[in-house]
Amino acid sequence: MNSNQQFSVSCHILAVLTAYGDAPVTSETIALSVDTNPVVIRRIMSHLRQHGLVESRSGSNGGWRLTRPASALSLREVYQAVSHESVLAMHQHPNPDCLIGGHIQEALGGVFNQAQTAMELALEKFSVADVLAETLRANLLDRDKRLDMSDLQN
């Protein structure tokens, strides 16, 4: 799974944990929501735990929980916990003897760094709580649309 997918899955996971409040949530329960294998969830959770975003408890009442309120977890923190590469990747083997290829990496490097910084600053403005709130809002709108459609069918 590439870093961009790990980031979106991580946001999904953290929104699930937020919805459960302080109750521990198993990898199996999270995997059902994400529609993936619990092993994938545990792999991502290990990165989130290493960065202090989640904690786990073992045993029959065990599972995962957030380490602090979702409103205090920025999406930038989540991104940095699971992303191991820049969003914009440089191609690795331009022709060094070419007029363009010899210096394309230098030319694009500053642009890519500025774009990465801008993206991370934008992510800083949103929290995991915002993601859950938007998910719930969209769910209500979708439910209302389904209700309206059923009215039309009667």
Phi and psi in radians as a Rosetta constraint file:
Dihedral C 1 N 2 CA 2 C 2 CIRCULARHARMONIC -1.338 0.35
Dihedral N 2 CA 2 C 2 N 3 CIRCULARHARMONIC 2.941 0.35
Dihedral C 2 N 3 CA 3 C 3 CIRCULARHARMONIC -1.052 0.35
Dihedral N 3 CA 3 C 3 N 4 CIRCULARHARMONIC -0.666 0.35
Dihedral C 3 N 4 CA 4 C 4 CIRCULARHARMONIC -1.108 0.35
Dihedral N 4 CA 4 C 4 N 5 CIRCULARHARMONIC -0.696 0.35
Dihedral C 4 N 5 CA 5 C 5 CIRCULARHARMONIC -1.206 0.35
Dihedral N 5 CA 5 C 5 N 6 CIRCULARHARMONIC -0.690 0.35
Dihedral C 5 N 6 CA 6 C 6 CIRCULARHARMONIC -1.063 0.35
Dihedral N 6 CA 6 C 6 N 7 CIRCULARHARMONIC -0.639 0.35
Dihedral C 6 N 7 CA 7 C 7 CIRCULARHARMONIC -1.142 0.35
Dihedral N 7 CA 7 C 7 N 8 CIRCULARHARMONIC -0.860 0.35
Dihedral C 7 N 8 CA 8 C 8 CIRCULARHARMONIC -1.157 0.35
Dihedral N 8 CA 8 C 8 N 9 CIRCULARHARMONIC -0.664 0.35
Dihedral C 8 N 9 CA 9 C 9 CIRCULARHARMONIC -1.149 0.35
Dihedral N 9 CA 9 C 9 N 10 CIRCULARHARMONIC -0.675 0.35
Dihedral C 9 N 10 CA 10 C 10 CIRCULARHARMONIC -1.077 0.35
Dihedral N 10 CA 10 C 10 N 11 CIRCULARHARMONIC -0.740 0.35
Dihedral C 10 N 11 CA 11 C 11 CIRCULARHARMONIC -1.075 0.35
Dihedral N 11 CA 11 C 11 N 12 CIRCULARHARMONIC -0.723 0.35
Dihedral C 11 N 12 CA 12 C 12 CIRCULARHARMONIC -1.063 0.35
Dihedral N 12 CA 12 C 12 N 13 CIRCULARHARMONIC -0.872 0.35
Dihedral C 12 N 13 CA 13 C 13 CIRCULARHARMONIC -0.994 0.35
Dihedral N 13 CA 13 C 13 N 14 CIRCULARHARMONIC -0.834 0.35
Dihedral C 13 N 14 CA 14 C 14 CIRCULARHARMONIC -1.189 0.35
Dihedral N 14 CA 14 C 14 N 15 CIRCULARHARMONIC -0.557 0.35
Dihedral C 14 N 15 CA 15 C 15 CIRCULARHARMONIC -1.152 0.35
Dihedral N 15 CA 15 C 15 N 16 CIRCULARHARMONIC -0.694 0.35
Dihedral C 15 N 16 CA 16 C 16 CIRCULARHARMONIC -1.075 0.35
Dihedral N 16 CA 16 C 16 N 17 CIRCULARHARMONIC -0.833 0.35
Dihedral C 16 N 17 CA 17 C 17 CIRCULARHARMONIC -1.049 0.35
Dihedral N 17 CA 17 C 17 N 18 CIRCULARHARMONIC -0.679 0.35
Dihedral C 17 N 18 CA 18 C 18 CIRCULARHARMONIC -1.091 0.35
Dihedral N 18 CA 18 C 18 N 19 CIRCULARHARMONIC -0.739 0.35
Dihedral C 18 N 19 CA 19 C 19 CIRCULARHARMONIC -1.107 0.35
Dihedral N 19 CA 19 C 19 N 20 CIRCULARHARMONIC -0.524 0.35
Dihedral C 19 N 20 CA 20 C 20 CIRCULARHARMONIC -1.481 0.35
Dihedral N 20 CA 20 C 20 N 21 CIRCULARHARMONIC -0.078 0.35
Dihedral C 20 N 21 CA 21 C 21 CIRCULARHARMONIC 1.144 0.35
Dihedral N 21 CA 21 C 21 N 22 CIRCULARHARMONIC -2.312 0.35
Dihedral C 21 N 22 CA 22 C 22 CIRCULARHARMONIC -1.476 0.35
Dihedral N 22 CA 22 C 22 N 23 CIRCULARHARMONIC -0.123 0.35
Dihedral C 22 N 23 CA 23 C 23 CIRCULARHARMONIC -1.235 0.35
Dihedral N 23 CA 23 C 23 N 24 CIRCULARHARMONIC 2.321 0.35
Dihedral C 23 N 24 CA 24 C 24 CIRCULARHARMONIC -1.178 0.35
Dihedral N 24 CA 24 C 24 N 25 CIRCULARHARMONIC 2.497 0.35
Dihedral C 24 N 25 CA 25 C 25 CIRCULARHARMONIC -2.114 0.35
Dihedral N 25 CA 25 C 25 N 26 CIRCULARHARMONIC 2.277 0.35
Dihedral C 25 N 26 CA 26 C 26 CIRCULARHARMONIC -1.339 0.35
Dihedral N 26 CA 26 C 26 N 27 CIRCULARHARMONIC 2.733 0.35
Dihedral C 26 N 27 CA 27 C 27 CIRCULARHARMONIC -1.035 0.35
Dihedral N 27 CA 27 C 27 N 28 CIRCULARHARMONIC -0.602 0.35
Dihedral C 27 N 28 CA 28 C 28 CIRCULARHARMONIC -1.130 0.35
Dihedral N 28 CA 28 C 28 N 29 CIRCULARHARMONIC -0.753 0.35
Dihedral C 28 N 29 CA 29 C 29 CIRCULARHARMONIC -1.122 0.35
Dihedral N 29 CA 29 C 29 N 30 CIRCULARHARMONIC -0.781 0.35
Dihedral C 29 N 30 CA 30 C 30 CIRCULARHARMONIC -1.091 0.35
Dihedral N 30 CA 30 C 30 N 31 CIRCULARHARMONIC -0.751 0.35
Dihedral C 30 N 31 CA 31 C 31 CIRCULARHARMONIC -1.047 0.35
Dihedral N 31 CA 31 C 31 N 32 CIRCULARHARMONIC -0.609 0.35
Dihedral C 31 N 32 CA 32 C 32 CIRCULARHARMONIC -1.094 0.35
Dihedral N 32 CA 32 C 32 N 33 CIRCULARHARMONIC -0.714 0.35
Dihedral C 32 N 33 CA 33 C 33 CIRCULARHARMONIC -1.209 0.35
Dihedral N 33 CA 33 C 33 N 34 CIRCULARHARMONIC -0.730 0.35
Dihedral C 33 N 34 CA 34 C 34 CIRCULARHARMONIC -1.347 0.35
Dihedral N 34 CA 34 C 34 N 35 CIRCULARHARMONIC -0.353 0.35
Dihedral C 34 N 35 CA 35 C 35 CIRCULARHARMONIC 1.144 0.35
Dihedral N 35 CA 35 C 35 N 36 CIRCULARHARMONIC 0.959 0.35
Dihedral C 35 N 36 CA 36 C 36 CIRCULARHARMONIC -2.573 0.35
Dihedral N 36 CA 36 C 36 N 37 CIRCULARHARMONIC -3.100 0.35
Dihedral C 36 N 37 CA 37 C 37 CIRCULARHARMONIC -1.428 0.35
Dihedral N 37 CA 37 C 37 N 38 CIRCULARHARMONIC 2.478 0.35
Dihedral C 37 N 38 CA 38 C 38 CIRCULARHARMONIC -0.997 0.35
Dihedral N 38 CA 38 C 38 N 39 CIRCULARHARMONIC -0.473 0.35
Dihedral C 38 N 39 CA 39 C 39 CIRCULARHARMONIC -1.092 0.35
Dihedral N 39 CA 39 C 39 N 40 CIRCULARHARMONIC -0.684 0.35
Dihedral C 39 N 40 CA 40 C 40 CIRCULARHARMONIC -1.105 0.35
Dihedral N 40 CA 40 C 40 N 41 CIRCULARHARMONIC -0.738 0.35
Dihedral C 40 N 41 CA 41 C 41 CIRCULARHARMONIC -1.087 0.35
Dihedral N 41 CA 41 C 41 N 42 CIRCULARHARMONIC -0.825 0.35
Dihedral C 41 N 42 CA 42 C 42 CIRCULARHARMONIC -1.099 0.35
Dihedral N 42 CA 42 C 42 N 43 CIRCULARHARMONIC -0.620 0.35
Dihedral C 42 N 43 CA 43 C 43 CIRCULARHARMONIC -1.119 0.35
Dihedral N 43 CA 43 C 43 N 44 CIRCULARHARMONIC -0.784 0.35
Dihedral C 43 N 44 CA 44 C 44 CIRCULARHARMONIC -1.191 0.35
Dihedral N 44 CA 44 C 44 N 45 CIRCULARHARMONIC -0.686 0.35
Dihedral C 44 N 45 CA 45 C 45 CIRCULARHARMONIC -1.079 0.35
Dihedral N 45 CA 45 C 45 N 46 CIRCULARHARMONIC -0.558 0.35
Dihedral C 45 N 46 CA 46 C 46 CIRCULARHARMONIC -1.107 0.35
Dihedral N 46 CA 46 C 46 N 47 CIRCULARHARMONIC -0.656 0.35
Dihedral C 46 N 47 CA 47 C 47 CIRCULARHARMONIC -1.165 0.35
Dihedral N 47 CA 47 C 47 N 48 CIRCULARHARMONIC -0.752 0.35
Dihedral C 47 N 48 CA 48 C 48 CIRCULARHARMONIC -1.133 0.35
Dihedral N 48 CA 48 C 48 N 49 CIRCULARHARMONIC -0.642 0.35
Dihedral C 48 N 49 CA 49 C 49 CIRCULARHARMONIC -1.194 0.35
Dihedral N 49 CA 49 C 49 N 50 CIRCULARHARMONIC -0.749 0.35
Dihedral C 49 N 50 CA 50 C 50 CIRCULARHARMONIC -1.018 0.35
Dihedral N 50 CA 50 C 50 N 51 CIRCULARHARMONIC -0.516 0.35
Dihedral C 50 N 51 CA 51 C 51 CIRCULARHARMONIC -1.670 0.35
Dihedral N 51 CA 51 C 51 N 52 CIRCULARHARMONIC 0.146 0.35
Dihedral C 51 N 52 CA 52 C 52 CIRCULARHARMONIC 1.336 0.35
Dihedral N 52 CA 52 C 52 N 53 CIRCULARHARMONIC 0.347 0.35
Dihedral C 52 N 53 CA 53 C 53 CIRCULARHARMONIC -1.571 0.35
Dihedral N 53 CA 53 C 53 N 54 CIRCULARHARMONIC -0.512 0.35
Dihedral C 53 N 54 CA 54 C 54 CIRCULARHARMONIC -2.356 0.35
Dihedral N 54 CA 54 C 54 N 55 CIRCULARHARMONIC 2.852 0.35
Dihedral C 54 N 55 CA 55 C 55 CIRCULARHARMONIC -2.400 0.35
Dihedral N 55 CA 55 C 55 N 56 CIRCULARHARMONIC 2.775 0.35
Dihedral C 55 N 56 CA 56 C 56 CIRCULARHARMONIC -2.210 0.35
Dihedral N 56 CA 56 C 56 N 57 CIRCULARHARMONIC 2.691 0.35
Dihedral C 56 N 57 CA 57 C 57 CIRCULARHARMONIC -2.251 0.35
Dihedral N 57 CA 57 C 57 N 58 CIRCULARHARMONIC 2.301 0.35
Dihedral C 57 N 58 CA 58 C 58 CIRCULARHARMONIC -1.597 0.35
Dihedral N 58 CA 58 C 58 N 59 CIRCULARHARMONIC 2.971 0.35
Dihedral C 58 N 59 CA 59 C 59 CIRCULARHARMONIC 1.850 0.35
Dihedral N 59 CA 59 C 59 N 60 CIRCULARHARMONIC -3.101 0.35
Dihedral C 59 N 60 CA 60 C 60 CIRCULARHARMONIC -1.152 0.35
Dihedral N 60 CA 60 C 60 N 61 CIRCULARHARMONIC -0.492 0.35
Dihedral C 60 N 61 CA 61 C 61 CIRCULARHARMONIC -1.836 0.35
Dihedral N 61 CA 61 C 61 N 62 CIRCULARHARMONIC 0.425 0.35
Dihedral C 61 N 62 CA 62 C 62 CIRCULARHARMONIC -1.484 0.35
Dihedral N 62 CA 62 C 62 N 63 CIRCULARHARMONIC 3.093 0.35
Dihedral C 62 N 63 CA 63 C 63 CIRCULARHARMONIC 2.661 0.35
Dihedral N 63 CA 63 C 63 N 64 CIRCULARHARMONIC -2.903 0.35
Dihedral C 63 N 64 CA 64 C 64 CIRCULARHARMONIC -1.808 0.35
Dihedral N 64 CA 64 C 64 N 65 CIRCULARHARMONIC 2.575 0.35
Dihedral C 64 N 65 CA 65 C 65 CIRCULARHARMONIC -2.521 0.35
Dihedral N 65 CA 65 C 65 N 66 CIRCULARHARMONIC 2.755 0.35
Dihedral C 65 N 66 CA 66 C 66 CIRCULARHARMONIC -1.262 0.35
Dihedral N 66 CA 66 C 66 N 67 CIRCULARHARMONIC 2.634 0.35
Dihedral C 66 N 67 CA 67 C 67 CIRCULARHARMONIC -1.536 0.35
Dihedral N 67 CA 67 C 67 N 68 CIRCULARHARMONIC -0.259 0.35
Dihedral C 67 N 68 CA 68 C 68 CIRCULARHARMONIC -2.689 0.35
Dihedral N 68 CA 68 C 68 N 69 CIRCULARHARMONIC 2.985 0.35
Dihedral C 68 N 69 CA 69 C 69 CIRCULARHARMONIC -1.007 0.35
Dihedral N 69 CA 69 C 69 N 70 CIRCULARHARMONIC 2.507 0.35
Dihedral C 69 N 70 CA 70 C 70 CIRCULARHARMONIC -1.043 0.35
Dihedral N 70 CA 70 C 70 N 71 CIRCULARHARMONIC -0.512 0.35
Dihedral C 70 N 71 CA 71 C 71 CIRCULARHARMONIC -1.190 0.35
Dihedral N 71 CA 71 C 71 N 72 CIRCULARHARMONIC -0.306 0.35
Dihedral C 71 N 72 CA 72 C 72 CIRCULARHARMONIC -1.732 0.35
Dihedral N 72 CA 72 C 72 N 73 CIRCULARHARMONIC 0.081 0.35
Dihedral C 72 N 73 CA 73 C 73 CIRCULARHARMONIC -1.866 0.35
Dihedral N 73 CA 73 C 73 N 74 CIRCULARHARMONIC 1.838 0.35
Dihedral C 73 N 74 CA 74 C 74 CIRCULARHARMONIC -1.376 0.35
Dihedral N 74 CA 74 C 74 N 75 CIRCULARHARMONIC 2.673 0.35
Dihedral C 74 N 75 CA 75 C 75 CIRCULARHARMONIC -1.139 0.35
Dihedral N 75 CA 75 C 75 N 76 CIRCULARHARMONIC -0.430 0.35
Dihedral C 75 N 76 CA 76 C 76 CIRCULARHARMONIC -1.111 0.35
Dihedral N 76 CA 76 C 76 N 77 CIRCULARHARMONIC -0.742 0.35
Dihedral C 76 N 77 CA 77 C 77 CIRCULARHARMONIC -1.064 0.35
Dihedral N 77 CA 77 C 77 N 78 CIRCULARHARMONIC -0.722 0.35
Dihedral C 77 N 78 CA 78 C 78 CIRCULARHARMONIC -1.109 0.35
Dihedral N 78 CA 78 C 78 N 79 CIRCULARHARMONIC -0.829 0.35
Dihedral C 78 N 79 CA 79 C 79 CIRCULARHARMONIC -1.003 0.35
Dihedral N 79 CA 79 C 79 N 80 CIRCULARHARMONIC -0.813 0.35
Dihedral C 79 N 80 CA 80 C 80 CIRCULARHARMONIC -1.182 0.35
Dihedral N 80 CA 80 C 80 N 81 CIRCULARHARMONIC -0.478 0.35
Dihedral C 80 N 81 CA 81 C 81 CIRCULARHARMONIC -1.241 0.35
Dihedral N 81 CA 81 C 81 N 82 CIRCULARHARMONIC -0.571 0.35
Dihedral C 81 N 82 CA 82 C 82 CIRCULARHARMONIC -2.032 0.35
Dihedral N 82 CA 82 C 82 N 83 CIRCULARHARMONIC -0.183 0.35
Dihedral C 82 N 83 CA 83 C 83 CIRCULARHARMONIC -1.672 0.35
Dihedral N 83 CA 83 C 83 N 84 CIRCULARHARMONIC 2.174 0.35
Dihedral C 83 N 84 CA 84 C 84 CIRCULARHARMONIC -1.928 0.35
Dihedral N 84 CA 84 C 84 N 85 CIRCULARHARMONIC 0.147 0.35
Dihedral C 84 N 85 CA 85 C 85 CIRCULARHARMONIC -2.644 0.35
Dihedral N 85 CA 85 C 85 N 86 CIRCULARHARMONIC 2.826 0.35
Dihedral C 85 N 86 CA 86 C 86 CIRCULARHARMONIC -1.275 0.35
Dihedral N 86 CA 86 C 86 N 87 CIRCULARHARMONIC 2.673 0.35
Dihedral C 86 N 87 CA 87 C 87 CIRCULARHARMONIC -1.069 0.35
Dihedral N 87 CA 87 C 87 N 88 CIRCULARHARMONIC -0.714 0.35
Dihedral C 87 N 88 CA 88 C 88 CIRCULARHARMONIC -1.742 0.35
Dihedral N 88 CA 88 C 88 N 89 CIRCULARHARMONIC 2.076 0.35
Dihedral C 88 N 89 CA 89 C 89 CIRCULARHARMONIC -1.871 0.35
Dihedral N 89 CA 89 C 89 N 90 CIRCULARHARMONIC 2.406 0.35
Dihedral C 89 N 90 CA 90 C 90 CIRCULARHARMONIC -1.412 0.35
Dihedral N 90 CA 90 C 90 N 91 CIRCULARHARMONIC 2.417 0.35
Dihedral C 90 N 91 CA 91 C 91 CIRCULARHARMONIC -1.255 0.35
Dihedral N 91 CA 91 C 91 N 92 CIRCULARHARMONIC 2.584 0.35
Dihedral C 91 N 92 CA 92 C 92 CIRCULARHARMONIC -1.576 0.35
Dihedral N 92 CA 92 C 92 N 93 CIRCULARHARMONIC -0.394 0.35
Dihedral C 92 N 93 CA 93 C 93 CIRCULARHARMONIC -2.279 0.35
Dihedral N 93 CA 93 C 93 N 94 CIRCULARHARMONIC 1.016 0.35
Dihedral C 93 N 94 CA 94 C 94 CIRCULARHARMONIC -1.196 0.35
Dihedral N 94 CA 94 C 94 N 95 CIRCULARHARMONIC 2.707 0.35
Dihedral C 94 N 95 CA 95 C 95 CIRCULARHARMONIC -1.235 0.35
Dihedral N 95 CA 95 C 95 N 96 CIRCULARHARMONIC 1.976 0.35
Dihedral C 95 N 96 CA 96 C 96 CIRCULARHARMONIC -1.189 0.35
Dihedral N 96 CA 96 C 96 N 97 CIRCULARHARMONIC -0.302 0.35
Dihedral C 96 N 97 CA 97 C 97 CIRCULARHARMONIC -1.560 0.35
Dihedral N 97 CA 97 C 97 N 98 CIRCULARHARMONIC -0.104 0.35
Dihedral C 97 N 98 CA 98 C 98 CIRCULARHARMONIC -1.489 0.35
Dihedral N 98 CA 98 C 98 N 99 CIRCULARHARMONIC 2.545 0.35
Dihedral C 98 N 99 CA 99 C 99 CIRCULARHARMONIC -0.984 0.35
Dihedral N 99 CA 99 C 99 N 100 CIRCULARHARMONIC -0.740 0.35
Dihedral C 99 N 100 CA 100 C 100 CIRCULARHARMONIC -1.507 0.35
Dihedral N 100 CA 100 C 100 N 101 CIRCULARHARMONIC -0.910 0.35
Dihedral C 100 N 101 CA 101 C 101 CIRCULARHARMONIC -1.010 0.35
Dihedral N 101 CA 101 C 101 N 102 CIRCULARHARMONIC -0.530 0.35
Dihedral C 101 N 102 CA 102 C 102 CIRCULARHARMONIC -1.158 0.35
Dihedral N 102 CA 102 C 102 N 103 CIRCULARHARMONIC -0.371 0.35
Dihedral C 102 N 103 CA 103 C 103 CIRCULARHARMONIC -2.393 0.35
Dihedral N 103 CA 103 C 103 N 104 CIRCULARHARMONIC 0.217 0.35
Dihedral C 103 N 104 CA 104 C 104 CIRCULARHARMONIC -1.120 0.35
Dihedral N 104 CA 104 C 104 N 105 CIRCULARHARMONIC -0.642 0.35
Dihedral C 104 N 105 CA 105 C 105 CIRCULARHARMONIC -1.134 0.35
Dihedral N 105 CA 105 C 105 N 106 CIRCULARHARMONIC -0.686 0.35
Dihedral C 105 N 106 CA 106 C 106 CIRCULARHARMONIC -1.123 0.35
Dihedral N 106 CA 106 C 106 N 107 CIRCULARHARMONIC -0.746 0.35
Dihedral C 106 N 107 CA 107 C 107 CIRCULARHARMONIC -1.142 0.35
Dihedral N 107 CA 107 C 107 N 108 CIRCULARHARMONIC -0.696 0.35
Dihedral C 107 N 108 CA 108 C 108 CIRCULARHARMONIC -1.496 0.35
Dihedral N 108 CA 108 C 108 N 109 CIRCULARHARMONIC -0.390 0.35
Dihedral C 108 N 109 CA 109 C 109 CIRCULARHARMONIC -0.968 0.35
Dihedral N 109 CA 109 C 109 N 110 CIRCULARHARMONIC -0.842 0.35
Dihedral C 109 N 110 CA 110 C 110 CIRCULARHARMONIC -1.150 0.35
Dihedral N 110 CA 110 C 110 N 111 CIRCULARHARMONIC -0.688 0.35
Dihedral C 110 N 111 CA 111 C 111 CIRCULARHARMONIC -1.089 0.35
Dihedral N 111 CA 111 C 111 N 112 CIRCULARHARMONIC -0.830 0.35
Dihedral C 111 N 112 CA 112 C 112 CIRCULARHARMONIC -1.087 0.35
Dihedral N 112 CA 112 C 112 N 113 CIRCULARHARMONIC -0.716 0.35
Dihedral C 112 N 113 CA 113 C 113 CIRCULARHARMONIC -1.112 0.35
Dihedral N 113 CA 113 C 113 N 114 CIRCULARHARMONIC -0.733 0.35
Dihedral C 113 N 114 CA 114 C 114 CIRCULARHARMONIC -1.134 0.35
Dihedral N 114 CA 114 C 114 N 115 CIRCULARHARMONIC -0.722 0.35
Dihedral C 114 N 115 CA 115 C 115 CIRCULARHARMONIC -1.127 0.35
Dihedral N 115 CA 115 C 115 N 116 CIRCULARHARMONIC -0.732 0.35
Dihedral C 115 N 116 CA 116 C 116 CIRCULARHARMONIC -1.084 0.35
Dihedral N 116 CA 116 C 116 N 117 CIRCULARHARMONIC -0.791 0.35
Dihedral C 116 N 117 CA 117 C 117 CIRCULARHARMONIC -1.096 0.35
Dihedral N 117 CA 117 C 117 N 118 CIRCULARHARMONIC -0.747 0.35
Dihedral C 117 N 118 CA 118 C 118 CIRCULARHARMONIC -1.094 0.35
Dihedral N 118 CA 118 C 118 N 119 CIRCULARHARMONIC -0.730 0.35
Dihedral C 118 N 119 CA 119 C 119 CIRCULARHARMONIC -1.113 0.35
Dihedral N 119 CA 119 C 119 N 120 CIRCULARHARMONIC -0.772 0.35
Dihedral C 119 N 120 CA 120 C 120 CIRCULARHARMONIC -1.153 0.35
Dihedral N 120 CA 120 C 120 N 121 CIRCULARHARMONIC -0.635 0.35
Dihedral C 120 N 121 CA 121 C 121 CIRCULARHARMONIC -1.139 0.35
Dihedral N 121 CA 121 C 121 N 122 CIRCULARHARMONIC -0.638 0.35
Dihedral C 121 N 122 CA 122 C 122 CIRCULARHARMONIC -1.148 0.35
Dihedral N 122 CA 122 C 122 N 123 CIRCULARHARMONIC -0.722 0.35
Dihedral C 122 N 123 CA 123 C 123 CIRCULARHARMONIC -1.128 0.35
Dihedral N 123 CA 123 C 123 N 124 CIRCULARHARMONIC -0.515 0.35
Dihedral C 123 N 124 CA 124 C 124 CIRCULARHARMONIC -1.079 0.35
Dihedral N 124 CA 124 C 124 N 125 CIRCULARHARMONIC -0.440 0.35
Dihedral C 124 N 125 CA 125 C 125 CIRCULARHARMONIC -1.338 0.35
Dihedral N 125 CA 125 C 125 N 126 CIRCULARHARMONIC -0.201 0.35
Dihedral C 125 N 126 CA 126 C 126 CIRCULARHARMONIC -2.082 0.35
Dihedral N 126 CA 126 C 126 N 127 CIRCULARHARMONIC 2.544 0.35
Dihedral C 126 N 127 CA 127 C 127 CIRCULARHARMONIC -1.994 0.35
Dihedral N 127 CA 127 C 127 N 128 CIRCULARHARMONIC 2.957 0.35
Dihedral C 127 N 128 CA 128 C 128 CIRCULARHARMONIC -1.084 0.35
Dihedral N 128 CA 128 C 128 N 129 CIRCULARHARMONIC -0.616 0.35
Dihedral C 128 N 129 CA 129 C 129 CIRCULARHARMONIC -1.074 0.35
Dihedral N 129 CA 129 C 129 N 130 CIRCULARHARMONIC -0.656 0.35
Dihedral C 129 N 130 CA 130 C 130 CIRCULARHARMONIC -1.088 0.35
Dihedral N 130 CA 130 C 130 N 131 CIRCULARHARMONIC -0.699 0.35
Dihedral C 130 N 131 CA 131 C 131 CIRCULARHARMONIC -1.094 0.35
Dihedral N 131 CA 131 C 131 N 132 CIRCULARHARMONIC -0.818 0.35
Dihedral C 131 N 132 CA 132 C 132 CIRCULARHARMONIC -1.097 0.35
Dihedral N 132 CA 132 C 132 N 133 CIRCULARHARMONIC -0.772 0.35
Dihedral C 132 N 133 CA 133 C 133 CIRCULARHARMONIC -1.044 0.35
Dihedral N 133 CA 133 C 133 N 134 CIRCULARHARMONIC -0.746 0.35
Dihedral C 133 N 134 CA 134 C 134 CIRCULARHARMONIC -1.187 0.35
Dihedral N 134 CA 134 C 134 N 135 CIRCULARHARMONIC -0.649 0.35
Dihedral C 134 N 135 CA 135 C 135 CIRCULARHARMONIC -1.095 0.35
Dihedral N 135 CA 135 C 135 N 136 CIRCULARHARMONIC -0.799 0.35
Dihedral C 135 N 136 CA 136 C 136 CIRCULARHARMONIC -1.156 0.35
Dihedral N 136 CA 136 C 136 N 137 CIRCULARHARMONIC -0.678 0.35
Dihedral C 136 N 137 CA 137 C 137 CIRCULARHARMONIC -1.078 0.35
Dihedral N 137 CA 137 C 137 N 138 CIRCULARHARMONIC -0.794 0.35
Dihedral C 137 N 138 CA 138 C 138 CIRCULARHARMONIC -1.125 0.35
Dihedral N 138 CA 138 C 138 N 139 CIRCULARHARMONIC -0.629 0.35
Dihedral C 138 N 139 CA 139 C 139 CIRCULARHARMONIC -1.122 0.35
Dihedral N 139 CA 139 C 139 N 140 CIRCULARHARMONIC -0.729 0.35
Dihedral C 139 N 140 CA 140 C 140 CIRCULARHARMONIC -1.133 0.35
Dihedral N 140 CA 140 C 140 N 141 CIRCULARHARMONIC -0.735 0.35
Dihedral C 140 N 141 CA 141 C 141 CIRCULARHARMONIC -1.086 0.35
Dihedral N 141 CA 141 C 141 N 142 CIRCULARHARMONIC -0.736 0.35
Dihedral C 141 N 142 CA 142 C 142 CIRCULARHARMONIC -1.114 0.35
Dihedral N 142 CA 142 C 142 N 143 CIRCULARHARMONIC -0.735 0.35
Dihedral C 142 N 143 CA 143 C 143 CIRCULARHARMONIC -1.097 0.35
Dihedral N 143 CA 143 C 143 N 144 CIRCULARHARMONIC -0.742 0.35
Dihedral C 143 N 144 CA 144 C 144 CIRCULARHARMONIC -1.104 0.35
Dihedral N 144 CA 144 C 144 N 145 CIRCULARHARMONIC -0.675 0.35
Dihedral C 144 N 145 CA 145 C 145 CIRCULARHARMONIC -1.108 0.35
Dihedral N 145 CA 145 C 145 N 146 CIRCULARHARMONIC -0.726 0.35
Dihedral C 145 N 146 CA 146 C 146 CIRCULARHARMONIC -1.122 0.35
Dihedral N 146 CA 146 C 146 N 147 CIRCULARHARMONIC -0.696 0.35
Dihedral C 146 N 147 CA 147 C 147 CIRCULARHARMONIC -1.127 0.35
Dihedral N 147 CA 147 C 147 N 148 CIRCULARHARMONIC -0.747 0.35
Dihedral C 147 N 148 CA 148 C 148 CIRCULARHARMONIC -1.076 0.35
Dihedral N 148 CA 148 C 148 N 149 CIRCULARHARMONIC -0.714 0.35
Dihedral C 148 N 149 CA 149 C 149 CIRCULARHARMONIC -1.130 0.35
Dihedral N 149 CA 149 C 149 N 150 CIRCULARHARMONIC -0.662 0.35
Dihedral C 149 N 150 CA 150 C 150 CIRCULARHARMONIC -1.188 0.35
Dihedral N 150 CA 150 C 150 N 151 CIRCULARHARMONIC -0.546 0.35
Dihedral C 150 N 151 CA 151 C 151 CIRCULARHARMONIC -1.128 0.35
Dihedral N 151 CA 151 C 151 N 152 CIRCULARHARMONIC -0.654 0.35
Dihedral C 151 N 152 CA 152 C 152 CIRCULARHARMONIC -1.195 0.35
Dihedral N 152 CA 152 C 152 N 153 CIRCULARHARMONIC -0.518 0.35
Dihedral C 152 N 153 CA 153 C 153 CIRCULARHARMONIC -1.404 0.35
Dihedral N 153 CA 153 C 153 N 154 CIRCULARHARMONIC -0.290 0.35
